[in-house]
Amino acid sequence: MSQSRLRLAIDMDEVMADACSAQRTWLQKSFGYTWTDAELRGQHFRDLVSAEDYKAMEDMLHQGDFFATLAVMPGAQDAISALCETCEVFITTAAMEYPASCAPKFAWLRDHFPCISPLNIVFCGDKSILAADVMIDDNLRHFRRFKGQGVLFTAPHNMAETWTPRADNWRDVLTIVDQIDASR
């Protein structure tokens, strides 16, 4: 009897799409904030800017268009294309935090990741509902009630977090997924 394909749930922002760099640039252009990479390590923007400036950024994010122009994370396209050959891949983004982002995110995914079927794109809130073997995400809160294996994708805000397995890049993701698949 053949084994079923590994089912992956892959987050979009800070895993496939570089939202942090875009937010950093927006905050710099809008309000003059500048940080070194070291200063961002383990920090969230909400803790680094004034309450008024954070609200302005949240208002901008709630408009949704921001998500249409994000840069693709290095290596993501080739890695996800390869994963689509051997795994069942779903893109699982917590888009309900910014409901107006759904259409821009969908267009971005169709443009940059044509290997992903539109039927495998999931806009959700609480990711504990997902039925997958592995979730690749930058936010530990999504692993709390998830029944599969969480893989933490390194982002500036989570660099102080302890989690195993952790992927610093898409090469690491491929290695970790291969290891998980081989151990089943």
C-alpha angles and dihedrals in degrees: 000000000000121000118243119252117268110261114223129194109199123191119222111210113068091000105058099003125047100231094154095062091046093050091046091052092046092051091048094049094041101041109007098250116158127182135174117234087252091056091053094050108121093353134120120215090237088066095048104049136054118273090248094052092046090052089051090052092048090050089052092049091049089059087066103213092102089075094059095067105045120132117245114251111252112270095006098114096051093041095049091045088054092046090052088061095058107019140047101251126200126178107221115187126172090230094153088079085070106020094184087062094071098087095041091047092048091050091047092051093048090049099046103027109036089159089073114087113230085234089063095057112100123191107195147145112214106038094198087091091068118109104208137127094227134021119198108200141145095222122075092203089074091060096054097091099012110122097210133062116294118215112197112220108210116246129162093259095054101043092106092051121101115222136141127239099036126173118206092187142355093277087060090050091055091049094048093046090050090051093049092047092049092051095056 
